[in-house]
Amino acid sequence: MLESTTVNIRGIITMTKTSLFYRGAIALLLSALIPVFAAAQTLDRIRSQGTVNIGFVKDAAPFSSASSDGSAQGYSIDLCARVVDQLKSTLGVPSLKVNYKAASVSGGLDMVANGSADILCGSVTDTLGRRKRVSFSIAVYNGGMGVLVSSNADKALLRVLKGEVAHKGPIWRATVNQGLANHTYAVHAGTVTEELVREKIAGLGVQATIVAVDDHQVGVDMVAQGKADAYFADRAILSRYSVAKDKVTLLERYFTYEPIALAVPRGDDDMRLLVDTVLSELYLSDQFEGFYTDHFGQPGEPTLMFFKAFARQP
């Protein structure tokens, strides 16, 4: 009798463990699928609520910025406006309300990931790491990291930043790094640029101070006021800041080339297809050259070919 009771208890324990295992596995599977299901309903939610939520990077002119009245403006904003027009037509909601939400790059990506924004417009680099949380459209610009330096910057630092040898004579690792050492570098917080600068400085073993700022104007002002020796950010953005030429200099060099794109919910093929369709039709149209010129100036043939290469045929 005792043996029989023991067997039953063991059976109950085994069944309980098995049940808990399957319940845990099912719960884990469901939790993994919830973001996918939520994302797949983006167009349905926009249609039912009659509102599209657009996140935008608030200080990334000429891509996106907040105007004096609080509205959004810029190249990426105008692209997103075309997406809105397509949403109105596709969803049959001509009175679709647009709700703009200002954010930083990292904050905007969080909004797309958690569903509080349907698309993020700005100067946002498409990376594999970010694709773990959100998806991206085809490229909207060929960006890259540039640097703004003090007009009276150390000559050794200038030579290194221009891609030249810091000092003449025997080229030792320490000699080359001396051009970068003991300086203060400002970077835009939460961006690919910040990651790259920190990795480079750490990899070279250089003793330097890195200051992350939340606003491009702050970084530019730090250089102009002598509080930083250089400010690294997207070169197209740096070129738009008007500061005294006797205080700062924007170098011609691009340190990286990065695809800038619009961020959309991960796992939502229908939303991404709609966005890519809008962009592709614009890139292949006769309107695009004028559209681009309004924001960046007259494009050369290589620039136009870049966009045609990313466009998808119908």
N, C-alpha and C positions, 0 to 999 in steps of 0.2 A: 504494500500500500504506500509505504514511504517512498519506494523507488518510483512507483507510478506518479506520485505527486511531484517528485523531483523532475521527472521527464516532462510533465505538463508545464511546470514553471519554466523549464529551459525552453520549451516550445513557445511559451508566451513571450519570453525575453527575446528569442530569435525573431518572432513575428513582429514584436514592437520595434526592434532595431531595423528590420527590413522596411517596415512601414515608415519609420522616421527617415530612412535613407531615401526612399522614393519621394516622400513628401518634400524633403529638402531639395532633391534634384529637380522636382517639378517647380518648386518655388524659385530656384535659381534660374531655370530656363525661362520662366515667365518674366522674371525681373530683367533678364537680358533682352527679352523681346519687347518689353514695354516701350523703350525709346523708339524702336523701329515702327511699332504700330502707331505711336503718337506722331512720328515724323511723316508716315505715309498718309496721314489725315490732314496735312497742311492745307491743301487746296480746299478740302471739304470744310475745314474750320473757317478759312477765309470767306468762303461762300456763305456759310450759315451765319457768321457774325457780321458780315459786311464790312470787315476791317482787316487791313494788312499792317503788320507791325514791322517797321523798317528801322533797324539799328544803324547808326552811322558814327564813324570816328570823328569826334568833335573838333580836332585841330590838325587835320591832315590835308589842308589846301595844297594843290588844286584838286585833290581827289574828293575830299569832303570836309566841311566845316560848318559851324553854326554862325549864321549871320546875326546882325545886331538885334533883329526882332525875334531871334530864337529859331527861325526856320533853317532847314538844311540846304546846302548848296555845294556845287562842285561837279567834277567829271563823273565820279561814281554815282552821285546822287541823280544826275541826269540819265545815267544808264538804268538806275533802279526805277526812275519815273517811266521809262519805256516798258519795264517789266510790269509795273502797275497797270499801264494801259492794256497790256496783253491779258493780265488777270481779269480786268473788267470785261473784255471781249470773250475770253474763254469761259469764264464762270457765269457770264450773263448778269453781272452786277455793275451797271454803269455808274451807280452812285457810291462805289466802293470808297470807304474812308481810309485815309492814310495816316497812320500814327507813327511819327518819327521819334526815335529814342536815342539821345546822345550818349556816347560811351567812349571809353578808351578801347584800344585794340583787344586787350585781354578781356575787358568787361563785355565788349560786344560779342566776342566768341562765346563767352559764358551764356549770354542771352540766347544765342542761336542754339546752343547745346541744350539749354533747359526749356526751350520752347517759347520764351517770352519775346523773341524776335523771329520773324520768318525769313529774313535775309539781312546780311550785314554789308554795308557799303562803305568803302574807304580805301586806304592804302594797306591792304591786308595780304601778307605773303602766304601763298599756298605751300604748305610743308606736309611731309608725311606724318610728323608728330601731331599736327593740328587735325589731320584727316582722321585721327582716332576718335575725335569728338564731333567734328562737323564735316560737311562736304563742301566742295568748291566748284564754281562755274569754270568754263574755259577762261583763259587769261584775259584780263581787260587792260593790262599794261605790262611792259617789260621794265620793271623797276630795278633798283640796285642801291647799295649803300654808298653814300658819299661822306665827305667830311668838311666841316667849316672850321677854320683855324684863325687864331689871332694874327693880325697883320704884322705884328712884331714877334711872331713865334720863333722859338729856338731853331737855328738853321739846320741842326742835325735832325730835329724832329721833322721839319719840312721835307728834308731829303728822303727820310724813311717813308713818310706818308705819300710822297710822290712816286715811290717805288725805286728810289735810288739808294746807293750805299750811304750810310750815315756819316762815315768818316773815311778819308783817304788813307792809304797805307795798308798794312796787313789786315785782312778781313777775318777777325775772330768773332765767334758767336757773341761774346760779351761786348765787343766793339759795336756790332750791328745793333744789339739790343739797347746800347747806351742811348741811342737816339730816341727810344720810346720810354726809357726809364725816368722816374721822378717827375712825372707830369700828371695832370688831372684831366680825365676824359669824361665828358658828359654824354649820356646815351638816353634814348627814349625808353622808358620803363615798359616791360612786358612785350617787347618786340623781338623779332629775329635779330635785329641789329644789336640789341643788348646782349643776347646770347653769344653772338659771334665775337664781339669785342672782348667779353669776359673770357671766352675760350682761348682767344688768341693771346691775350696778356698772360693768362695762366700757363698756356703751353710754352711760351717763351721764357717763363720764369722771371718776368719783368716786374720790378717794384713800381707800381703806379696806383693812383687813386681813381676809381670809377664811381661816378655819381649818376644815379638813375633819376630822371625827371619825368613828371607826368604831362608836361606841356612843352611843345617845341619852342615856343617863345622864351621859356625859361632857359632852355639849353642855349639858344642863340644869345640871349642876354648875358649868360655866364661867360661866354667867350668874349663878347664885346666889352664886358666890365673887368676882364682879366681874372675871373674866378675859375676859369677852365681854359686849358690850352687848346682843346678841340672838342667839337660836338659832332657825333656820328648819327646820321639818320638817312632816310631815303633822299637821294640827291634831288629828285624832282620837287620834293617838299622844301628842302633847304634853299633851292633856287628862287623860291617865292618870298623869302623874308627880306624885306628892305631894311638894311642897317648901314650905318656909315662905313663906306669902303675903306676908310683909313683905320678902321678898327678890326674888321674881319675879312677873310678871303675864303671863297668857296673853291676848293681844288677841282680840277677837271676830272680827276681819276674816279672810276667806279671800282669799288673793292669787291663787289658781288653783282650778280645778275639774278633777279628774283621775279618769278611770275606773280603779279598782283591779280587777285580774283575776288569775286563776290562769294561770301560764305552763306551756305544754305543748310537746312537740317540734314543730318546724316541719315542715309537709308531711304530718302524720299526721292525716288527716280522721277516721279511725275513733276515735282517742283523744279528739280534741277533741269529736266528736259525743257520745261517752259522757259527758264532763264537762258539756257544755252541757245534755244531757238531764237529768242529776241536778239541776243548778242550776235549770233551768226548772220542773221538777216541784215543787221546794221552794218557789220564788217564788210559784207559782200555788196552793199548798196552804194549808189552814187552819193548818198548823204554823208557817208562816214568821214570823208576827208574834211568837209566843213565842220562836222561835229567835233572832230579831233582838234582842228585848228582853233576853235573857240576856246579851248582849254590849255593847249600846249604850244600853239603856233603851228605853222605849216609843216606837215610831216614829209619826210623824204620817202623815196621809193622803198628802201629797206624797212622802214616803219610800217608802211602800208602792206608790204608783203608779210610782215610778222603777223598782222591781224588776219590777213587772208589765210595764212597757214593754220591758225587756230580755229577759224570758222568751220563749222560743219555743214556739209552740203545737204540740201533738203532730202 
